Structure formats: structure tokens, C-alpha cells
Amino acid sequence: MASELKFARLIQPRNPLFWVLIVLNGLSSAISFVLHAYQLPIGTRLLLAGFALGNVIAGIVIALHLMAGEPLRDARDASDGAGTGR
């Protein structure tokens, strides 16, 4: 990749992708629980396993995107103190 990956950039509460990542991780956990807790027909098991695998792949892609990019700046951050009298 062109830019350096930084683990500290992963946590960006102002970035909507961060919250998508959290939802995908929660959904993968819920699907995993259902797969282990209940005896489901094989077709349903395969379908749920496919969704869980898709969530993991999407989560990895989003995490790499967050770690490679710059954090989103809030409008207050972008003003650099303009209008505050400093």
C-alpha cells in the first residue's frame, strides 16, 4: 500500500466506517453464536456461514482502509482555532 498502516487510526468514532465495522463485528458474533447454539438444516448453516465469512472479509477491508487513511477532521478541528480569539 502507498501509505503506512497505523493501528491507532483504527478507532475513529467520527467516521461512519468505524461504526459499520463495529456493526459487522457484532453481526459476525451473533451469526457465530446461532451456528453453534442451534441445530439448523445444512442449507441454513451454509447460508449463515457465508454471511459470517462475508462480514469478516468486509470488516478486514474496512479496517485496512481506516488504518491506511487519515482520520476525519471535525469542523472545529479544521478551523485551527480561527474565531476563538487566539
MOFEN-V27600 format. One record per pair of residues at least 6 apart in sequence whose C-alpha atoms are under 7 Angstrom apart, sorted by the first residue. I is the first residue (numbers start at 1). J is the second residue. Records with the same first field share a line. If there is no record, write none. Layout:
I: J, J
This chain:
3: 68
4: 68
5: 67, 68
6: 67, 68
7: 67
9: 66, 67, 71
10: 63, 66, 67
11: 18
12: 18, 71
14: 72
15: 72
17: 62
21: 59, 62
24: 55, 59
28: 52, 55
31: 48, 52
35: 45
